[in-house]
């Protein structure tokens, strides 16, 4: 129990920085927590939360009781948010606004959009009635989906689809009103990749990956609402919450909509096929459909194509789901152009530009500490061997979208976007010094993206978002003043690019409802005070492409012959090119009606006026639930010596993750009246993370003892252990690896008692000594840089290391027994494990992997007995009784044998494993709560041994010599499954043959990876 309680929990990747100077203000329904210095942002968040609460209370389901904790954080340069209903209703919002792509960028305001979306989750998942209401009254907010939070016990497309639907229904923008979701569905239908309802209910890495929940769910619910009205949504949520037999989604849909989801989904598919075939014909009648020449393979993401100044090489950002996110290069001057190759591995999809013929400047995210993730600029220099040498330019400056001045070979005028406090500004960056000079001011209602110098350096074309979903392309002069608005509408107009002569400006826009490329001719109007023409003159807008899917991120080659862009297909984005031929361009398609009318923007200047105070963690640290716990009794040769224990457990953690705790208490009849423990972890320093624990437990010796008075009575030995512990862990998290260094110590008090046959403590016999004290110290270190990609069947391309040293000393032992086996339980030991993985790009849906694991253990001291280490068995949790211990790992596994086939003071094991993909299934049995993503196989060879000690004790020798090493081999099938729409897990079926001292094949079923 001590190990579990004293574990210092490392934060998840998105954990809030607990060492921030947090403050809180309260509104009617929210506690808004925010970093010091962002008061105005918090006040605006409070206003948006209250308005969303009011509308959801009126148009959705009944609101939850109590206040919702709303945290606004600026610790990561990512646009995101999430909601939790356990241990209390909580929302976390990342302040940076989304200005990339066509999805989230269609927003009237980021705070309004994301808070509305996340608050829908709170309303939806907190809602319950009937059985759930009764059980929550008894147990509180118990951490289980059904029946405590039945809305969460549905497929992700239901959970995210409802929230995404309302983010648009309750605002004037959002993803349902935008073009990205429709683009994904339209292209899937036209390219015969539309997903069935069972596939959309799974967790498959096949494109669109996790976005499928938002895309399919939101547009499916949009169709249902258009047909059956919003009251049906309330009835559906109410029907799910009232189910006594869970996971009957079709039944709930029939109650609410009068039709099952399965039938409605099929009708939707048929309607879409008719609609988009008609759209194909309509687009073809306007002009030739654009079919670009492909320059990249596969799908997922291939963005921001940029030809080099000489036109010989094309650079672009790629993420294909099977390898690192990276910048890739492709030859353009060779007849067949040949394969592409990697210039640089990146931590995120990079916005990039060329600086000179052999250098690419790009942005990527990196940790500045273990909690804060910032964007910075880097320079990749192309070497003669084609490899890239990467140099970091800035640190912690929060920069993105770099573009160098065309007439500045020294690179002291890089225009870029700088994030801060929920908005951004344009800046100039010096590559030599890394200094940053503002070009515009931070304004909460103006955001910038994709700045591009004109070829003569006079203008900066840039995307400018303004409140009300006005995301337009504008021109600035070199001082940062707006001199022309190229567009002015509620479509997403972004990623401008110049022709090499500066005559044409291109950009991407979804103004027609389909993302396409557009262009305008740029000249001078001669309107300057001296007639020099210091303001641009814009010609009529022309439509460059006419695609069925989508087009974005344009650039023009240095010779003005080709337009390079990212084209959307059913498997994701690819880089393509089309000829640069202005005479063949079309009149622009009409502006879609969805982009015509906007909201009253005055409301986005409102904010709550509330008193601010320092953050108090106790308000979200108190327990909100209790759960029943059970401890089986302890049998000794068929007799129950210790009775079963019954009790409760609970836990808590505050909203910013500064404190966490867990406690349990169990009561039983007999001598083991109370067992339990308490563990506490403090993250408030950031580093180190501190932990403390205390516990009490009982254990019965596995064999009875004969009474020493020749009466023949049996005595039972019971040991009570009390222990307290302290620990500290240093955490170092970076984008590509994580490392920890831990130090822990504990003090143990043991009391041994003898029970008579009536199971009462004996007053005839007492053990001498009955009490003992032990202290233990531990040092541990861990490191991992292994990768996991969307299509990975295993960790790849990295190593994992674990090392632990432990020293235990018995304080109460008599001097005469110090160092004597059986009399002194002091010992010291060291264990180490090294894991390595190598991915191989061989045929299959994912990479093949070669894995190697080596473990070793060494112990010494009188307390290190022959069972100190055990060798044998298969790693992973047992099925079905150990479902709660997913991924449990043995330190010295050798498959084909029992878990203690070898034992001793010294041990080692080694595993070589070849893993290979077999089948991408991505299907399930309709809307039953089970989904099979993929199946993989593996072949393995295990070996291991243990031996020692060699002792002389009381005149008799004990020998545990090293025998032949155990060797086992076999194979496994692994299935990635999603049961109950809860969390994906790996189910392994294995067959292992012992090759030394074996007794036949062993068949086993485990959860989790072998390593």
N, C-alpha and C positions, 0 to 999 in steps of 0.2 A: 504493500500500500504506500510506503514512503516514496518509492520511485515514482508512482503515479502522481502523488500529491506535490512532490518537490520538482516535477518537471517544469522547467521555465519555458513557457510557451513563446515560440518565435512568432512574430506577426506575419499575417498573410501579406501578399504583395501590395494590396491596396489599403493597408492599415493606416489610419490617421496618425500623424506624429504626436505621440503622447507628451512630448516635452515642449509642445507649443504653448504660448501664453494665451490660453483660451478665455473667452468671455461669453456671457449669456444675456440675452434679453427675452422677455416673455410677451406673448400676445394672448388672445383669448384661447386659442387652440394649439399653440406651439411654444416650445422653448427653443429658441434659435441660438445655437452655439457657433462661435466664429473666432478666427484668430484676431488677436489685438491688431488694430489698424484697419480692419475691414468693417467698421461699424455701418457705413452707408450701404454696403452690399448686404449685410445682415438685415438691415431695416427694409430694404427692397424685397429680400427673400421672405420676410415676415408678412409683408403685404401680399405677395403672390400666393403664399400659403393660405392666408385667410380667404382670398377670393376663390381659390380652387376648392377650399373646404365648403364654402357657401354653395357653389354650384354643384359639387358632387353630392352634398346633402340633399339637394333638391332634385337632381336628375339621375342619381345612381342609387346606392343602398344607404341604409342608416349609418351615420358616422360612428366611429369607435368611441368608447368612453375614455376620458382623460386626455391629457395633452400628448402631442406627438413631438418627439425630439427631432429637430431639424438642424443638421450640422452643415455649414458651408465652409469648405476647405479650399485652400489654394496651394496644397503641397505637391501636386503633380500636374504637369502640363498636358493633361488629358481631359477631354470632355466626357464626363460620365456621371452616373448617379446610381444609387441602389437603395432599396428599402428592406427593412427587417421587421418582423412582427414578434420576434423572440430576442431577448427576454422582455422587451417592451416595443412599442411602435416607434421606429427610428428611421430617419431618412438622412442619407449623406449625399451631398452635392459637391461635385468638383467644379470650381468656379470658371476655369477657362472655357470660353465659348467655342462651339464647333464652327469652323470656317472652311473645312476641307470637304470635298465631295458634294453630292446632291442630296444626301439623306437628311441628317440633322440640320444642315445649313438652312433649310427652309423653315425659319422660325421668326415669329414676331419679336420674341425675346427669349434668351436661353433660360433665365431663371423661371419664367412662366412655364415654358415647355417642360423642363425637366422636373420641376416641383409638381406640376399637375400629373405627369406620368407616374412619378413615384408615390404620390398620395393616392392615386387609384389603387396601387398595390396594397397600401395600408387598408383602405376601405374594403377592398375585395377579400384579402386574405384574413383580415381580422373578423370578418362577418361570419357568424355562426348562429345556429338555433338548434332546438331539440336536444339530441344527445350531446353535441359539442358544447352547447351552453351549460348543460348540467355538469359535465365533466370539468369544464373550466371553472365553474363555481366551486368545485371541490378541490381540484389540483392546481388551479391557477393556469398560467401560460406555459403548460408543459411542452417541452420541445419535441413535438411530433406533429405531422401534418394532419391526417385524419385520425380522430374526429375533432381534434382541438382547433386546427386551422384548415378546414376542408377545402377552401378556395385554392390553397397551395397544392392540394393533392389532385391536380389535373395536369394535362400536358402543358409544356412551356408555351406552346402556341396559344393556348387559352389564357394563361396568366399574362404573357406579354402582349398578346393580341388585344385583350380588353384594355390594358393600360395605353397602348399605342392608339387605339381607336379614340379613347377619350382625350388624349393629348391634343388631337385634332378637332374633335367635336366640341370641346370647351375652349378652344382658341381659334384664331383665324389662320393658323398655319399647321405645322406638324407633318409627320411622315405620311399620313393618309392623304393629305392635300398636296403633298409634294410629288416628285416624279420618280424617286429611286425605287420605292416598293412596287409601283406599277411597272417600272422597267424590268425588274426581276421577274415578275409574274408574266408579263407580256413575252419576254424573250424565252422563258421556259416553255410557254405554250407553243410559240412559233418554232422552237427548235426541239420540240417533243421531249422536254425535260420537266414538265409540270409534275409536282410531287403528289402522290396519293396521301390520304389522310393519315395512314399508318406511318409512312415515311416522315411526314412532317411532324409526327408526334415523337420521333426519336431524337437521338443525339449524334447523328452521323456527321463525320467531317466533310462529306461531299458538299460542294458549293450549293447553296449559300451558307453552309455551316451554321453557326449560332444565330445568324441573321434570319434564318428561316422562320424562327418563332415570331419575330416582329413582322416580317413581310407577309407570310401566309396568314397568320392570325389576325392582323389588323384589317387586311382587305376582305377576308372571309367574314369577319364581324361587321364590316362596313356593308357588305351585301345583305346580311341578315337584318341589320338595323333599317336599311332602306326598304326592305320588304315587310318587316314585322313591327317596326317601331321600337323606340328605346325602352318602353315598358317591358318588352320581352327580355331585355338584358337583365333587368332587376329580377325578373321571374326566374331566369336561368341561374343566377348566382344564388337566389333563395332556394331553388330546387337542389342544387349541389350541396348547400349547407345543411339541408334537411334530410339528406339520405342516411338511412340506418345501415344500408348495404352500400359501401362506397364504390367508387371508380365506375359507376354506370353513367357515363357521359351522354350516351345516346338517349337514355331514359330521361335525364334532366333536360336535354334539348327538346325532346318531344313534349315535355310538360310546358316548356316556355315558348317554343317556336311552332309547335305542332308538326315538327319534322325532325328526324334524327340528323345528327351531324354528318353521318356517313352518307345519307341520301342527299342532304343539302350540298355537301362537298362535290359529289358527282354532278349534280345539276349545275353548280358553279363552274366546274371544268368545262362542261358542254357549252355554257353561255360564253365563256372566255374564248373558246375555239372559234365560235361564230364571230364574235366581236373583233378579234384580232386578225382573222382572215380578211374581214371587210376592211380593217385598217391597212393591212398590207396592200390591198388593191387600191385603196384611196391614195396612199403615199406613192405608189408606182405611177399613178395617173398624174401626179404633180411633176414628176421628173424621175430620172433613173435612180434606182436604189443604190446607195453607196456600198460598194464591196471593196474594202481595203485590202492591200497586200499584207499578209501577216509577217511580222518580224520577230515574234516571240512565240514560244510553245506553251501549251497548257493554259490553265486558267488561273483562278484565285486572283492575285493582284499583279499587274504589270502596268505601272503608272509613271507619269512624269517623264516621257521620253524626251531626250535632249541630244541633238546631233552636235558633234564636236565642231569647233570653228573651221576646221579644214574639211569637214564633211566625210571623214573616213570612218568614224566610229560613232555609234549611237549608245548613249547611256540611259538606263532606266532603272527604276526601283521595282524589285520583284519579291513576291512572297508566293511560293507555289504549294505550300502545305507539306512539303517533303524535305525542305532544307532551310538553311538560315535565311532570314530576311537580308537582302543584300542589294548592292548596286551592281548591275550586270552591264557588260559591254558587248556590242555586236558590230562586226565589220560591215561597212556599207559600200566600200569601194571594190570589193571582190565580186566577180560575176555571181557566184552562188552565196556569197556573204559568209558562209561557214557557220560553225556553232558559236553561241555566245559564251562568255566566260566571266568569272567573278572579278570585279574590281575591289570591292570592300564588303565585308560583313557589317551589317548595321543592326542596331537595337530596335529599330522601328522603320516603317516605310518612310523613305527619305524624300524630302523636297530638295531638288538638286539643280545645279547649273554648272556650265563649263567656265573655267577661268584659264584662258590660254589653251594651247593645243593638248596639253597632257595633264591637266589638273581639273578635278571635279570638286566643287564646294557643295557641302550638303549639311543637313541638320539631322539630328537624332536625339533620342531621349537617353539620359543616363542618370543614375542615382548620385546625388551629391552627399547623401548619407543613407542610412538604412530605411528612411521613411520618406524622403523627398526626392522627386524625380523631375529633372529639368531638361529642357531642350537646349542644345548648344550646337555650334558650328564646327565642322571638321573639314579638312582638306585631304583628298585622296590623289596622290601623284601616280600616274601611270609609268611603270618602270619598263625597261627595254624587254624584259621577259614577259610582259603583259600583266604582271601582278601589280597590285596597288599598295602603296605605302601611305598609311593614314596618319595625319597629324591633327591634334586637337587645337582649335584656335581660341575658343572661349570656355569659361567655366562658370556655371551657375547663372548665366546671363539670360536664359529663357528665350532663346532666339529660334526662328524658323523662317522658311521661305527666302533663302538668300539668293541674291542676283548681283553679279559684279558690274561696275560701270564699264562700258565697252572701250573707253579711252583711258583707262587707268591700269596699266600693266602691273603696277605695284600692289593693286588690290586694296587701296585705302578707302574706297567708296563702295563697299558692299551694302546694298539696301536690303533690309531684312525686317521681320516682324518680331516685336518683343512683347511677351505676355506679362501681365501683372494685375492682380486684384479683380479678375473677372472681365477684363477687357485687354486691349493691346494697342500698340502704336507702331509707327514706322520709324526705323532708326538707320543710321549709317554706321558700319562696323569697319574698323581697320584690321586687316589680316595680320599686319606686323605686330601691332601692340595689343590687339584684342579690345581696344577702347570702343565705346558705344556712344554715339551722339544722336539725340532725339531729332527726328524730322517732323513728327506730329506729336500732339499731346495725347495722354491717356484720357479717353472719354467713355463713360459707361454705356453710351448708346451708339457708339461707332466702333466697328471692328474692321481690320484690314487683312488681306490675304493675297498671295501670289504677286508681289510687286515685280515689275520688269522694266529695266531701263530701255529707252528707245535706242536704236543703233547709233544715233548722233549724241546721245547722252542728254538731250534737252528735256525729255518727258519721262515720267514714270507712269506706266499703265498698271493699274492695281484694282483688285476687287475690294469694294467697300460695302460693308453691311451696315444698315441703319435700322433703328427700331421700326417695326411694322413689316418686316420681311422684305425690305428693299436692299437686295444684294445685287449691286450693280458694278459695272466697269467704269472707272473714271480715270482721267489724266491729271497728273500733278506736274508742276514744274520742279526744278532741282531744289527749290526751297521748301517743298512740301505743300504748296498751295494748290487747291483744285482749280484747274483751268478749263476743264470740259467734262461733261457727263456723257459717256458713250451710250449708256442705257439708263432708263428710269422706269422700273416696273417691279413687280413682286416675284418675278421668276428668279432663279439662281443663275446669275451671270458671273462667271469666274474664270480664273486661270488664263489671263490675257497673254498673247505672244505676238511679237513683231515679225514682219517680213524683213529680210536682211537689208533692204533698201529703205526701211522705215516708212514705206508708202502704205502698207496695209497693217491693220491691227486685227488679230483673230482672238476669239475666246469661245468658251463653251457655255451653252445656255439651254435650259429646259423650257423655254418660253412657250413652245407648242405643246408641252406635256411630254415630249421625248427629247432627251439631251442630244443636242447636235452642235456642230461648229458653225460659228457665224463670223463675219468680217465686216470691216468698214474701212474706207479709204480715208487717210489722214493727210491733210495739207495745212497751209497757213492762211489765215484770214486777213493778214496785214492790218490788224486792228491795234497794234502797239502805238504808243504815243509818238514814236519816231517813224511809224510806218514799217517797222521791221518784221511785223508779224509774230508777236510773242505769244499768240494764242493759236491753238490748232483749229483747223476747219475740218469738219467731219462730213463724209459723203453718206449716201443711203446705206442701210444695213443690208448685207447679202447673206444668204444661207449657203454654207459651204458643203455640208454633208446632208444626206437624206437617208438616215439609217432606221432600221427596225428595232434595234436594241438601244444602244446609247453610245455617245462619243464625248470625250473630254480630254483635258490636259494637252492642248495642241502646241506644236512648235514647228518652225519652218527651217528647212535646211539652209546652209550658208550660201548656196547657189540659187536659192529660190525655186528649186525644181519640185520639192516634195513637202507635203505636210505630214508630220508624224503626230500620232495621237493614240490615246487609249480607247479601244473599242470594247463595248460590253457584249458578252455572249452568255449563253446559259451556264457555262462553267466558270465565269468570272471575267476579269479584264485581260485583254491582250493588246500588245503594241502592233499597230498597223500603220500604213502610209497610203496616201493618195496623191496624185499629181497636183501641183499648185497651178490652177487654171482659173483665174478670176472670171473669164468670159463665160465659163460653164456654170457659174454659181447661180443660185435660184433667188427669186424674191422670197423674203422670209415668210414662214408660215404664220398665220394669225396668232396673236397672244391668247393662250388658253384662258377660258373664263375664270378658272380658279385663281388666276393671278391678277384679276382686274381690281378688286375692291379690298381695301385693307381696313384695319381697326383704327379707332381713335387712339393715336399714339400718346395722348396726354396722360393716359392712365399708367404708362410705363415710367412716369416720373414720380409716382406716388411711393411713399414709404411709411412704415409705421413709426410712430413716435413713442418709444418705450425706453424705460430706464435700463441701462446696462450695468452688469455686475460681474465680478470675477466668477469663473466657472466653478461650480460645486459638484464634485463627482458623486457625492452620496445620494443625490436624487435619482440617479440611474444605476446605483450599485446595490440597492436593497433587493432581496430575493423577490421574485414574481411568481414562483411556482414551487411545488414540492412533488417529488415522485416516490412511489413506493419502492423499496429495495428489499432484496432477499438474499440471505447468506445460508447456503446448505449446511446441514449439520456435519459433524466430523465423526466418521465411523472408525472403530478399532476392531478389526477381525469380526465384523458383522454386528457389533453393538454400537449404538449411537451414544457416544460419550459427550459430545458437545451438541446441544440442541440447535435447531435452525434459528437464525436471527431474522427479525423483521424490523423494518425501520423506514427511514425516508432519506432522500438526498435532495440537494438544491445547489444552485450556483448563481453567479452574477458577474457582470462586467459593465463598467460605466461606458458612456456613449462614445468617448474618445479613446477608449482602450488604455487608460492610465492604470486602472486597477482591475484585477480579476480574482475570483475566489471560487472554491468548491468545497462542499461539506457533506458528510453523510453520518448517520447515526443508526445503529442497529441494536435491538434489545432481544435477549433470549433468556430462557429459564436456565437454571444451573449455574455453574461457575462463570461462564462467559456472559455475564449480565449485560455488558456494554462493549460494543466494538464501533469504531468509527474514526473519522479524521477530518482535518481541515487543512486546506492548502491555499496559499495566497501568493499572488505575483504582482509586482510593481514595475510598470514600464515608464514611470514618470520621468526618469533621468534620460530616457532614450537609450543610452548605454552607460553602464551595464543594466541588464534586466535582473531584478532581484526577486527571490522567492523564499518562502518560509512554509513549514508544515509541521503538523503534530498528529499523531495517530495512536490508536490502541487496537491490538488484535490478539486472538487466541489461537493456539494450535495444539492438537493432541498427537502424542508420539504414536507411530503406527503399530507398536506392539505393546501388549500389557506386560507388567513386571510382576514377578512373584514376591509376595510379602516376605520380608527377611526373618519372620518368627516361626517358620516351618508350619504355619497354619494352612498353607495351600491357597490362601486368598490371593486374588489378583488385584493389582493396583494399576491405576491409569495415570500416566504422566501428562500433564497439561502445562503448557508454557504461555504466559502472558507477556506480550511485548509492547512496550511504550517507547515511542521515539519522537524526537523533534529534529528538525533539520533546517539548514539555511543554504541558499545557493545563489550564485550570480553567473550570468551568461553575457559575454560580449558577442554582439551580432554585427557582422559585416555583410551587407547585402549590396550587390552590384547587378547591373543588367545581365551579366553573363555568368555569374557565380554567386554562391552564398557560403559563408564560413561562420562557424561559431566556436567559441572557446568558453568552457564552463568550469566552474569551481563550486563544489558542494561539500557539505559536511553534516554529519548527524550524530546524535547521541542516543543510545539505546539502553533502556532499563528492562531487564528480563527477570521475571519471577516464575519459578517452577513450583508446582504443587502436585501432590499425590492425591488421587481420588480413590475412595473405597468403592466396593462393588455397588453400593447404593448411590454412587456418583456424587457423594458429598466429600468435601475436603477432609483428609485424614487427620485425626488428632493423635494417632498412634505413631505415625512415621512422618518424618520431615527430612527433606533433602538437605544435605550440607555440601556446599552452600546452596541456599534456595534462590538467592538473588545474584544477579550479575549485571555488570555495566560494560558497555562496549562503545567505542567511538569509531567513526569511519569518515575518511576523506576521499574525495573523488576529483579527478581532473579529466576532462574530456575535450576532444576537439573533433570537428567535422568540417568537411569541405565537399562541395559538389559543383560541377560545371557541365553536367550532362544535359543534353537538349531533349525536348519533347516537342514534336511538330503535330499539326492537326491529324496527319495520317500515320503517326508513329504507332507501332505495335509494342514499342519498348523504348526506354531511354536510349539515346544515341550520342555518339561523338563527344564523349567526355568521360570523366572519372568521378568516383565518389570515394571519400576516405573517412573512416571513423576510427578514433583512437581513444582508449580510456585506461587510466591508471587508477587503482583503488587500493587503499590501505586501511585495514580494520585491526583494531587492537582491543583485546579484552582487558579492562582496567582492574577488575575485581579478582583475577586469578591469583592463587597463592604463589609465592616465589618458587616453591618446590615443584610447581606444575608449569611454570613458565617455559614455553617451548616444547611441552610434552603433548604428543598427539592424543586426543581424547580428553585432555585436561585444559588445554588452552586453545581457544577458537580464533586466535589472531592469525591474520594472513595478509598477504599482498598479492595483487595480480595485475596483469596488463593484458588487454585484448585489443586487437586491431583487425580491421577489415578494409580491403581495397577492392573496388569494383571499377571495371573499365568497359566501355562500349564503343563499337565502331560500326557506323551505318554504311551499307553498301547499296548503291543505286542499281539494283537488279530488278527484273520484271516483277510486277505485282502492284497492288494499290498503294503500298507503302514500301519503305526501305527494309531490306534484310539487315539483320544485326548480328554481329559476333560479340558475345559477352564473356567476360572473365571475372571471376570472383575468387579472392584468396583471403582466408581468415586464419588467425593464429591467436593462441592464448597461453599464458605462462603464469603459474601461481607458485607461491612458496609460503612457508610458515606452518605451524602446527595445525591451524584451522583449515588448511587447504587439503581436504580429504580426497579420496579417490573419485568422488562424484562432483568435484568442483566444476568440471566441464563435461558436457555430454555431446557425443557425436552420433549423427544419424537422423533420419526422418526427412520430411519434405516441408519446405517453408510455406507460409500462407495460413490463413485461418481455416479451421475445420468447417465443414458444412454438414448439417444446417445449424448446429448448436452454438457455433462461435461466430455467428454473423456479425455481431457487434465488434469483433476484433479484426476488421478488414486489414489485410496486408501484414499480419503478424509474421515476423521473420525469425528463423532460427539462426544462431550465430555459427553453428557448425553442422549444416545439413548435409546428409548423404542419402539421396533418394534410393529406395530399394531396401531400406533397413528401418528398424524401430528407432525412436528418438534417443535411446541410450545404449546403442549397440556397443559403443566404446565409451569409456569414461576415464577421467584422470586429472592430474594436475597440469598436464601439458596437452595441448590439442592443436590440430590444424585441419583445415578442409580447403578444397579447391574445386571450382566448377568451371567447365568450359561449355558454352551453350551457343547454338546456332538457331536463330529465330527467323521465321519467314512468313510473309502474308499469304493467306490462302484465298479468302473470299470476302468481298465487300457485300454485305447483305442489305443493310439499311432498311429493314422491313420489320413489321410486327403483325400480330393477328388482329387487324382492324383497330378498334379503339379499346381493346383489352390492355391493361397496364403492364405490358411487357414489350420490349423492343430489342432486336438483335442488330448490332451495328456491324461487326466484322468478326471473322474467325482467322486465327493465325496458328501456326504450328511451331514446334521447337524440338531439337535433338540435343541431348545433353550427356555429359560424362562427369560424374562426381567422384571425389576421393576424399578420404579423411581418416584421421586416427587420433587416439588419445591414450595416455598411459601415466603411470606414477600414482602415488608415491612408492618408494622403496623404504620401508620402515622397520625398525626394531622396536617393539613395544611390549614391555613387561615379559621379556623372555621369549616372546614368539615373534616370528617375522611375518610381515605382510608384504606380498609381492604383487605388483600390478605392472608387469613389464610391457614394453612396446611389442605388440603383435603385428601381424600383417595389416597393412592399411586396408580399409574398406574401399571398395570401388563399385560404383553402380552406374548404369547407363539406361537410357530409355528415351521416351518422347512424350510430349504434351500437346494437347489442343487447348487453345485459349479462346474464349468467346467474350467479347465486350458487350455487355447487356445493360439495359436500362430498366430495372424493375420498378413498378409502381410510380413511374415518371418522377423518380426521386433523384438518384445519382448513379452515374455509370460505374460499373464495377467489372473486374475481370474474373471470369470463372474458368478454372483450369482443371482439365481432366488428364491425368497422367498415368503412365504405365512405366514402372522401373524394374529392372532386373539386377539383383545383387550378383556381382561377379566374384566376390570373395566371401566365403562362409555364408552363402545365401541359402534361403529356404523357399525359393520360388518367386514368381512375379508378384509385385505389389501394385494394386490399382488404388488410386486416391483421387479425391476431389477437393480442391482448395479455392479460396478466394484470394485475389491479389497476385502480384507478380512474384516469381521465385527470387528475383533480386533486381 
